[in-house]
Structures are given as C-alpha cells and as structure tokens.
Amino acid sequence: MTQHASLSPERWRTFPRDRQILMIGNEMNRARRLQAPSDRDSLRLAYERVLRLTDLTVEVAASKGLRRELLRWRDLVASLYVETTPDPAAHDAAFRALLGLTPTSAKQIALLLH
C-alpha cells in the first residue's frame, strides 16, 4: 500500500488547489533524487504516490480545464513510471509542467529546477 492510499477524496478536497499541486510536487521532488539505476524500486514507489495524488486531484477538481491538464500531465508521469531506466531530463520537464499549473507553484520552479 502506498503512503497516500488511505487519503480520501473528501480529505483531499479540503486542501486548496495550490497546496494539492505543491503536495504532488513534493513527491516529484522526492522522485527527482531517486534517478540512479540502483534507486529504481524507490523511484517507482515515488511515482505511484505522484499518480495517486494526481488521481485524487482530478477526482475533486471543480474545473474541467484543470482536470484535462492534469490528465494530460498524468500521462507524462505514467510514461516515466513504465520506463526501464530513469530519465532525469524527462522527469524535470514533467516536474516543470506540473509546477506551471498554478501561480503559487510556479514560483517554486526557480528554486527546485535550476
């Protein structure tokens, strides 16, 4: 069971959208540090947490536009998840795209992806 498996949509809905995106970003940041081939299992678990939080965000999103963008973004992470070898450049591109979804999370790009 992943770390966020018991997190309910009702609980997730209580967080503002910016915080939801930043919490997904936190898991992406963890995954960013697990790009060595020897970290493959831990990286897959990190991506599972990212996908779980993304699914929750899609489920509770009131905006159709946000749901659409998150589902497109989710496909990027799903591709990273099934890769046989880590792709740090693709990970960073996906991470940057996620952070660009809200003005608050976009402020973190310069701090995290330099």
C-alpha positions as CSV (number, residue, x, y, z in Angstrom):
1,M,0.0,0.0,0.0
2,T,1.4,3.4,-0.9
3,Q,1.7,6.2,1.6
4,H,-1.4,8.1,0.3
5,A,-3.6,5.0,-0.3
6,S,-5.9,5.8,2.6
7,L,-6.2,9.5,1.8
8,S,-9.9,10.1,0.9
9,P,-11.2,12.4,-1.7
10,E,-13.1,14.2,1.0
11,R,-10.0,15.0,2.9
12,W,-8.0,15.9,-0.3
13,R,-10.8,18.3,-1.3
14,T,-10.2,20.3,1.9
15,F,-6.8,21.4,0.6
16,P,-6.6,24.4,-1.7
17,R,-5.6,23.7,-5.3
18,D,-2.2,25.3,-4.8
19,R,-1.5,23.1,-1.9
20,Q,-2.6,20.0,-3.8
21,I,-0.3,20.8,-6.7
22,L,2.6,21.5,-4.3
23,M,2.0,18.2,-2.5
24,I,2.2,16.4,-5.8
25,G,5.3,18.5,-6.5
26,N,6.8,17.3,-3.2
27,E,6.5,13.7,-4.3
28,M,8.1,14.7,-7.7
29,N,10.9,16.3,-5.8
30,R,11.5,13.1,-3.9
31,A,11.5,11.2,-7.1
32,R,13.9,13.6,-8.6
33,R,16.5,12.5,-6.0
34,L,16.0,8.8,-7.0
35,Q,17.2,8.8,-10.6
36,A,20.1,6.4,-10.1
37,P,19.6,2.9,-11.6
38,S,20.0,1.5,-8.1
39,D,17.1,3.5,-6.9
40,R,14.6,2.1,-9.4
41,D,12.3,0.4,-6.9
42,S,12.1,3.6,-4.7
43,L,11.6,5.7,-7.8
44,R,8.6,3.5,-8.9
45,L,7.1,3.9,-5.4
46,A,7.5,7.7,-5.6
47,Y,5.8,7.8,-9.0
48,E,3.0,5.6,-7.6
49,R,2.5,8.3,-4.9
50,V,2.5,11.0,-7.6
51,L,-0.1,9.2,-9.6
52,R,-2.3,8.6,-6.5
53,L,-2.3,12.3,-5.6
54,T,-2.8,13.3,-9.2
55,D,-5.8,10.9,-9.4
56,L,-7.3,12.5,-6.2
57,T,-6.8,16.0,-7.6
58,V,-8.5,15.0,-10.8
59,E,-11.4,13.5,-8.9
60,V,-12.0,16.5,-6.8
61,A,-11.2,19.3,-9.3
62,A,-14.1,21.6,-10.0
63,S,-12.5,23.0,-13.1
64,K,-12.8,20.9,-16.3
65,G,-9.8,22.7,-17.7
66,L,-7.7,21.7,-14.7
67,R,-8.9,18.1,-14.9
68,R,-7.9,18.0,-18.6
69,E,-4.5,19.4,-18.0
70,L,-3.8,17.1,-15.0
71,L,-4.9,14.0,-17.1
72,R,-2.5,15.1,-19.8
73,W,0.2,15.6,-17.2
74,R,-0.6,12.3,-15.6
75,D,0.3,10.6,-18.9
76,L,3.8,12.0,-18.7
77,V,4.3,10.6,-15.2
78,A,2.8,7.2,-16.3
79,S,5.4,7.1,-19.1
80,L,8.1,7.8,-16.6
81,Y,6.7,5.0,-14.3
82,V,6.9,2.3,-17.0
83,E,10.4,3.3,-18.3
84,T,13.0,0.6,-17.7
85,T,15.7,3.2,-16.9
86,P,15.3,6.6,-15.2
87,D,15.1,9.7,-17.5
88,P,16.1,12.7,-15.4
89,A,15.5,15.2,-18.2
90,A,12.0,13.9,-18.9
91,H,11.3,13.9,-15.1
92,D,12.4,17.5,-14.8
93,A,10.3,18.5,-17.8
94,A,7.3,16.9,-16.3
95,F,8.0,18.4,-12.9
96,R,8.3,21.9,-14.5
97,A,5.0,21.4,-16.3
98,L,3.3,20.4,-13.0
99,L,4.6,23.4,-11.2
100,G,3.5,25.7,-14.0
101,L,-0.2,24.8,-13.3
102,T,-0.7,27.4,-10.6
103,P,0.9,30.8,-10.0
104,T,1.9,29.8,-6.5
105,S,3.5,26.5,-7.5
106,A,5.2,28.3,-10.5
107,K,7.2,30.3,-8.0
108,Q,9.0,27.1,-6.9
109,I,10.4,26.4,-10.4
110,A,13.4,28.6,-9.9
111,L,14.1,27.1,-6.5
112,L,13.7,23.5,-7.5
113,L,14.7,23.2,-11.1
114,H,17.7,25.4,-11.7
